[in-house]
Structures are given as structure tokens and as C-alpha cells.
Amino acid sequence: MLKTNEINIRDPFVLLRDGVYYLYGTRGGTCWGPADGFDAYTGTDLENWEGPFTVFENDGSFWADRNYWAPEVHVWQGAYYMFASFKNEARRRGTAILKASSPLGPFTPWSDGPVTPADWECLDGTFYADKTGKPYMVFCHEWVQVGDGEILAMPLKNDLSAPDGAPALLFKASQSAWARQVHHSSGRDGYVTDGPFMWRDKAGRLLCLWSSLSESGYTQGLAVSDNGEIDGNFTQLDPLFTGDGGHGMLFRTVSGKTMLTLHSPNSHLNERPCFLELLNEF
């Protein structure tokens, strides 16, 4: 049994099924280099966890060998789909989709490599279905390639195996008043976009959580669509968290509370999942 503060992961994601919380994330120890899989932890109180349980492992046949990032597991048409980002030396970073019949996997490749555009550096794809049931991937076009990091939405085929149209821009990082430029080792300056996550609040508004760097460090941002849908104009709201933590998502507990989970602090091997109750849902 592990306590939450003993789990070193980035990009935490929680799935609630049948009273059990499944916690996924980027392995802290292999985040920035060679990697070969993802884990899950299970619990019922957001404090005590069983695991880690390996839910995906590269058996040598998978295309990526590094930067295994930000696994999310979504239920769609009776199956479990993992959206996660990967890279190897010969291919640009992108989000691929894996599939399983259980939240604990084993997950196996479903899409033919990354679903994101092959000539783009992309990361942190998340799942969204609109009011008509049309599935989308919302993802980041990485700032190291475009300078001003972008968040886009791309329609998916109904079986989530491939794109079903071109990506459309939702917003750029610099549109927020709080985001600050960062410097990359390549010499480029720019604005980071990380970790989009779509959420419909109790008032029916469509929100996009996302992260970037502010004066206080890693920061959990929030944007809202003006028409309540993915094709609306997104405007920036005040950040949800400014204490050097981010890449968060929202979920509702067994008792109906709305919780934010994110990793903090944003420093290698010190990252931990944090759980914060939202007393007012926007």
C-alpha cells in the first residue's frame, strides 16, 4: 500500500469505475529519456493506493523508445482507450491511441502510430466527444516547433483509430495574460502549451484546462468556449493553480465532489499527484 505522497508521477489522470479510482501518469524516473511503459494505481479514498500495476509495456515491437508521456484512459463504446505521447529518434513526438478491455489493460496499440500530424511536434492528446457524440482529440502543437504553443482540436473516426479531418486551432499560449516566455536549449524563445483537458461544468460551459509557465512557475490555466462547444472562441480565465504545479484534470468523486488533480512540484523526481477539491465549480 502506498500513500499519495509516495508516488512519483507527472501528468496524473484519474478514472473512476465502479467505486474504484484508477490513477495513471508519466513515470517520474523515465520521463526525460528512454522509457518502455505506463502504470496504474488503484484506490478508493484518493490517499491509499495499490500498485503500481503495469498497464502498457513495450515488448520490443512498439515504435517508440522514449518520452512516454501523459497517459489518459477514456471509456468509449464499451472499451478503454489510452491516449499517450511517444517519441523515437526517427519520428516526431505525437499522441497515439491504445486499447484495452479493462482499466488495468493490458493496453495494445490501436492507432497506426501517432494520430497527430506526422510532420508536427505534438503532445498531450486528450479525448472529447461533442453533444452530438462526435469524437475529437484535443492536443498541443509544441512550442519548440511553432514558438507560440498551440492547442488544437481534431475530429477522430468513430472507432478512434485515425483522424477524421484537419486540426482546428482553439488558442495559443500567448493569449493568456499570465503565460511567460521560456528559453529552449536550441536557442528558441516561446510560450509553452501543455496538458489540455476538456470539462463541461455544472452550468453547461465547455472549459479547457491547460498548463504553461508563469512568473510563479508551472501553472494550471483555464479557458472557456463562448458557444459551449469545441468550435467556439476560447477566452482565458484566471489560473486554477499557480504554486508550481500543473498538467491537471478534473473528475467527480464517488460522493459527487469536483476534484482537480495535478502534479506538483514541477521538478524531476519530486513530482507528486495532488488532489484539490473545487468548492465552487467556476
Beta strands, then each sheet from edge to edge (+ up, - down):
strand 1: 2-3
strand 2: 9-17
strand 3: 20-27
strand 4: 37-43
strand 5: 48-57
strand 6: 66-76
strand 7: 79-88
strand 8: 91-100
strand 9: 108-109
strand 10: 122-129
strand 11: 135-141
strand 12: 150-155
strand 13: 168-172
strand 14: 182-183
strand 15: 189-190
strand 16: 194-200
strand 17: 206-214
strand 18: 217-225
strand 19: 234-236
strand 20: 246-252
strand 21: 258-264
strand 22: 272-277
sheet 1: 1+ 5- 4+ 3- 2+
sheet 2: 6+ 7- 8+ 9-
sheet 3: 10+ 11- 12+ 13-
sheet 4: 14+ 15-
sheet 5: 16+ 17- 18+ 19-
sheet 6: 20+ 21- 22+
end
